[in-house]
Amino acid sequence: MNLFEFLMIALISLCLSAFFPLGAQTDMGGKWEVTISHKEYGVIRAKLDVHMQGQQQFSVVSHKNGVKNLVGGFKSTLARWFSKKPMLRSGALCRIEEGVLAPAPDGTLISGVLYLPMGPKMNFKGVIRQGYIQAGLSNAAGKQLGGLEATKTTEEGAIDDYPALIRSLAAVYEQNIYDRRVLSTPEWNTFIKKLGKAAEKAQDDLDIISAFYTRVEKLPFTHNYLFRSANAGQVEQRTGARANQLSLEEKSPETAVLHVKSFYCPARDMDSVMHIVLEKNYSNLIVDVRGNSGGWLEGGVTLAQYLVYEETPTGVYLSQKWFNTHPAPPSEAELAAMPAFTQADMPAFTKELAENGFVVLKVRPGQAKYAGKVFLLTDHRSASACEPLAWNLKRSGRATLVGERTAGAMLSAAEYSIGSGFYAVLPNADYYTPTGERLDKVGVEPDIAVESRLALDYVLKNLPGNANGAPSGNRNRENGRK
């Protein structure tokens, strides 16, 4: 670079600085009220403190008592001293690092890396215009995850009435939980008491949401979620029918693997892939539900209709309406006499549950049936709709289960408003197998227990015709989960 080029660059930079004054950027410092909208986490409101580091760099933290309020003073102090995790050392549940400002014709460009306690870091990029920040959020691969909006504030105190929110949450559980008796357990009493104390100290949504998820795993039932949303039906939006949940992989002319990413697939998609299986006349069908967190009734029932040879009772769902008048689930004989629900239709299921307080689910074989050998691959993430399928295929001997014990997260859940834009998802119906077993918090053990990542190779290696012979249920049980 010669002297003339250097002087020209310096002159242009000086002109840009005059036209886009950095003085406006220093106004970033101070407290901002922020709304984060995330596709998975919902809406999160918080107050964040912005600290300028020169004119163009900045960092951001939420209030520094977040970790202390969550885990207590003693643990938070130890974390500040000894932990290598930035969140624990700072005491703040949310932070933004690598913040950079840059002049632009229509405002000030802003970018940085956002950290939240519930997931991996996110990149954000946006603009400041007239004291208002609007930015997009994306993951490391560039996938858009949501957005961030913020305005400066001088208001102190909590963003919402969190104690009232928890009182409303408790009332909604009382009205809708599948069996009120679980709200008399020590686990529930401890949970709601600690959540109430957390609410008294909460300053923002991060405080109350983090407190909820830190303690909810100790409850004796699954399917509990808390989130703020701009729209009702958040769960339905996130868990409705999805495309590309199924893929079929041919391993040989005799063997195919059906990968089921989730059961949020419409019946037509399951029909399409199973018709290919029937046309190809595979001798072996390996159904892979490893990592499958469940889904709607439609996908699982449609698959089962291709696999069963006769009408098969698959279990019963019981709501509070049942348990208000019955001390226990129905016996196997009582279950056989109850009217059966055989539709792969979620709205119809929901209506029947509300009207009767129970839904007895049976699967009837479809006109087209697969007659070959079936192997079901499971792991500790195979949850919800995967588990009745696994239990019934194992019990009937129709399939050999290979892999790990399933998640033990098998209930029916629904979404309820608890005020201030918050919604709770909670289990409104418990599930019992035809023999009266409860799968929630229990799971289904495989016939052949092998490490999840080795399950597919194990089946392929031991198929009929191979040197090692075929998998044969409990007779070939490997080392189980510990």
C-alpha positions, 0 to 999 in steps of 0.5 A: 500500500503506497502513501496515496492509498493509505491517505485515501482509506483514512479519509474515507474512514473519517468521512464514514465516522462523521456520517455514521457517528460512533457516539450513537453506539455508546448509547448501548451501555445500560439496561435493556429489556429483551424478548427472545423468540425461539422455535423450541424454547418459546418466548423468553423475556429478560433484563440484560445489562450491556457493558461497553468495551470501547466504542465498538465492543460490548458484553451483556449479562442478565442479573448476577443472582440468577445462579444463586437463586437457582442452586443456593448461595453456598453452591453458587459461591463454590461455582464462582471459585472453582467452576470453569463454566462462564455461566457459573462463574459470572452468576448470570443465566444469560450472557452475550459475548463477542459483541460488536457494533459497526456503522451502517447507512440505516442504523448500527449493525450489531452481532455477538454470541448468545448463551442461554442455560437451556441449549447451545450457543447461538449467533445473533446479527441485527441492527439498532435503529432509534434505540430499538434492537432487532436481530436474528438468531442462528446456530453454528450451521447457520439455521435460523432459530428465532429472533431477539428484540430489545429496548432500553429500560430504567424500570426495576423489579421483576418482569412478571408476577411469578408467584401468581404464575406458580399458583396458577400452575399448581391450580392447573395441575390440580384440575387436569393431572391424570390422577390427583393422588400424585399431587399428594406425593412427597416429590410433588410437594417438594417440587411446588414448594421450591418452585414457589420460593424460586418465584419469590426471587425471580426477576425474569423468565430465565429464573422461573423457567430454569427453576422449573426444569432443574426440579421437574425431573424428580417428579414421579411422572414425565411430560411436564413443560413450561414456556411463554408463547406469543400464540396458543397451540405452541405444542401443536405447532411444534409437534404436528405432522411433519414431512421427512420423518421416515426413510427406507434403506435397503441393506440387501435384497432380503433386508431393509431398515425403516428409520423412523425419526419420529411418529409425527408422520402422517398415515399416508407417509407410513403407508407409502413406505410400507407399500415399498416394503411389501412390493420388495418382499423383504424377508427382514424388516429392521425398524429403527426408533433409536432417538425417536422421542415419540409423536402422534397416534397416527404414525405408530398405529399405522405402522402396527397395522402392517405388523399384527396378524390379529386384533391386538389390545395395546393398552389403556389411557386413563384420565382424572375422570376415571381416577376420580371414581376408580381407585385403580386401573382396570383389570385385564378382564375389565379391560377386555370388556371395555369399548375399544378405540381403533382409529389412527386419529388424534382429534377423535382420541382426544374427544373420546378421552374427554367424554369417557375418561378412558381410551382402550386402544386396539390395533386391527390388522390392515388389508396389507400385512408384512409377514417377514421377520421384524427387529425393533432397534431401541435406545434410552431416547426411544420415548412416548409412542415408541414404547407401547409399540415396543412393549406389544411387539415384544410381548406378542413375539412379533418382533425382537427388540435389540438395543437399550431400555426405552426412555420410560416417558409414556403418557398423554399430555396436553397444553394449558394456559396459566396466564401472562402468556405462559403455558404448561404442558402436563400429563392428562392421561396415564398409560397402562399396558393390557396387563396393567403395567405402567411404562412411564418412568420404567421403560421397556427392556430389549430382548437383546441388550447391546449398546445402542450404536452397535444395535443395527450392526448386531442384527445385520451380523446375526440375520438368518443365513449368516454364520452366527445365526439369527437373533432369537430374543431372550436366549441371546441376551447380551450384557444389559444396561447398568 
